[in-house]
Amino acid sequence: MPITKKTNTKKQLNKANLEVIKPVKTKAYNDIDLNNWKLYENIKTGTWWEFDSRDKSNGHSYDYHGNYIPQIATQLLERYTKKDDIVLDLFFGSGTTGIEAKNLSRRCIGVELKQEMVDYVSQKFSKKDLVVNVNIIQGDSASEITKKKVQDRLEIMGNTHAQLLVLHPPYDDIIKFSDKKEDLSNCASTEEFYELFKKVAKNGYDLLEQNRFAALIIGDKYSNSRYYSLGFECQRRMEELGFVTKAVIVKNITGNEKAKGKNANLWRYRALAGGFNIFEHEYIMIFQKTKLKKVKTK
């Protein structure tokens, strides 16, 4: 009897151990183990994202007006990419996407219109990084020439398509980033801005792997006593290209701008006098390159 009891106890322990150990369960587009999903409290799944301040660690700095905060890049890369995946950023700017891709063991291709900006941002990476992990291309993201350059870089990196697309365009003409006619911040009208943005998004669609995700980071604008919904207009154009909207996230703009100081009161006065409200948010819109299933109708 004692031997049997000991044997049964041993079997029960082995069975218990087998029940605890489960194989890793992940999606095709990230490294999140769904068997342990409660451990990922840092990953946001709601539609309201609030950050108290801009992250200035791990290579990030606020050295370029208009760049998005690094915490957004962290959320996007952890949620929608696996290690060694390639992130394509068609408005590379000061390199936020590339820096965070390197921090999280992803790779990145960034396209930037201004050569002087390419030269400046390149200094943030080692020579090895610029060969292996982060490729920066000077060019117009709306052009076929630049699209071909990205395709060539993808081939060198061992892929045919990118696994995540990031789009953080100028918010129309709110900030002038250059004097180049290809710059979206220099469009003659808001309609022209939408059409030029659509050309960039089309290149991004073609360069993105099927069933993978895209993120649009954008705010709206107020001009000539009128509100312009840049975010939802750009969303509509992305859907026209074939993207499917997965989420519309509202984020507070804390950390996006340098302290306004006395100008904060000036804007409050203007809002009261002009009948508008001061922007305190922007959008992060998530899309997927996938085909919608047809709904059967009677």
Secondary structure, DSSP 8 states (H G I E B T S, - for coil): -HHHHHHHHHHHHHHHHHHH-------TT----GGGGGG-TTS--SSEE--SS----TT----STT---HHHHHHHHHHH--TT-EEEESS-TT-HHHHHHHHTT-EEEEEES-HHHHHHHHTTS-HHHHHHTEEEEES-TTSHHHHHHHHHHHHHTT-SSEEEEEE----TTSS---S-TT-GGG-SSHHHHHHHHHHHHHHHHHHEEEEEEEEEEE--EEETTEEE-HHHHHHHHHHHHTEEEEEEEEEE-TTTS---TTHHHHHHHHHHHHT-----EEEEEEEEE---------
